[in-house]
């Protein structure tokens, strides 16, 4: 009796503090407290639920699943329900601010549930020793990655099957029950589309509506041939819409550069912080740029990069390979260079759930043979312009990740092909420039639901609710009204602006607009290009503290946060050194020294605003300079 009364009191407190209406008889679980490292203005409250590591084998013990609830902003009116919306699989609580911005006005009258999926973030993170010092991406050779993943599985021992999507979905339902919430509106991007679909299949009675953005079908093409076709389509669409390139010509350049790099790959060393990584420009590296993860940034820079590469200038292509590789490896950045383990649970989930062409019951050599048979059975022309092996190194979910994973009899699809899904309104969004989760796969994912609305969003890449304001507004409106017009976003958005070819010499740089001699305008154009190159490397400078300039020289973060430039070259015949700093509004100020045959030599104090207005004062070739300019 006393326990029942206590449950009622805790449930009432949860209602008053969070605005969450508890279901009768539900235990709200542990008390909630303000979330550490989440902005206080969000009012987030964090807690955790204890669940079995393996619900089919309680003897393995328990784990804690951490969650956060953001209260609705308008407390004067009743709640309209709770949204569950991780941005992707894995840790999400630390992204609470971004998620709150995504859902926007929906949170005026709805609570937001955020969960760090088991084994990640704040939910008893798993860290395999075998994955320490190993980074996802080209900095780690494929054979080493496969071996490390297999060793991680052996470290997990009897827990190898505990991190699949079905377990995650059941964890989410345990959180829902603890909060006393009857139904959830589900919103999942990319991998989280699996989480939402499996949750809907396992707990249909607790789903009010579903939004999937960049959705994966469960039986996706393991060899990524659908992604290759989608990449070609995206190139053709971008070129046709911008009229800045010919899709046919770009694809022809890709084919010629791929053939050249297959014959004569180029090895180079990427330096970041105190680390050196050996990378290669080969047809697999070019495939990674063509695929691009569905990011339209890669798409926009591809035409110029392959055109430059055809003419012997590999620097722009190297940049498109090197920068994401160093970002992927940023977990290895640290004072001692050792880094920390990646989220091992992500690989454990992949090896448990993802489709594969071999059996875990077989020894590794038999698995490898089965994999090679399946690969070679595919006509090599289907992978054109890449080799089979080159395309598989593009960076998508590699079908050979789990070749050395321990035998797991429970591994398999997280949802049966004929499993019924709830008859609730479902919206599936796909970007028509997305080579990661192509639109045909989104249609396939939508077709599994009884009441789907599929919308292909123009000019959007992977997870279109993050690219297209129309897609985001459509999804928000869908949660409110449970209806969506499939043509609501037709003709919206802008295709990515196709980048021009990178200048090789200073004479090819765009001149700034200024009342000044052409040589001075060229020098200022060099500084503008240098600032743009430095800003492009910000995601490398952040974790590593240093980065390479496009054609040589270094950027390094100074103790005060400014960036020190040492012999930076964005063109071959001019160098820039000095110190530059970015203000909170994006304005860049500092001092730069210019040298080299391609530019007047001198020293300038500069100020460049985000709107393209600038000011420079100092000397060039011994002449006093004080000029206002604008970026063309």
Secondary structure, 3 states (H helix, E strand, C coil): CHHHHHHHHHHHHHHHHHCCCCCCCCCCCCCCEECCCCCHHHCCEEEEEEEECCCCCHHHCEEEEEEEEECCCCCCCCCCCEEECCCCCCCCHHHHHHHHHHHHHHHHCCEEEEECCCCCCCCCCCCCHHHCCCCCCCCCCHHHHHHHHHHHHHHHHHHCCCCCHHHHHHHHHHHHHHHCCCCEEEEEECCHHHHHHHHHHHCHHHEEEEEEECCCCCCCCCCCHHHHHHHHHHHHHHHHHHCCCCHHHHHHHHHHHHHHHHHCCEEEEEEECCEEEEEEECHHHHHHHHHHHHCHHHHHHHHHHHHHHHCCCCHHHHHHHHHHHHHHHHHHCCCCCCCCCCCHHHHHHHHHHCCCCCCCCCCHHHHHHHHHHHHHCCCHHHHCCCCHHHHHCCCCCCCCCCCCCCCCCCCCCCCCCCCCCCCCEEEEEEECCCCCCCHHHHHHHHHCCCCEEEEEECCCCCCHHHCCHHHHHHHHHHHHHCCCCCCCCCCCCCCCCCCCCCCCCHHHCCCCECCCCHHHHHHHHHHHHHHHHHHHCHHHHHHHCEEECCCCCEEEECCCCCEEEEEEEEECCEEEEEEEEECCCCCEEEEEEEECCCCCCEEEEEEECCCCEEEEEEEECCEEEEEEEECC
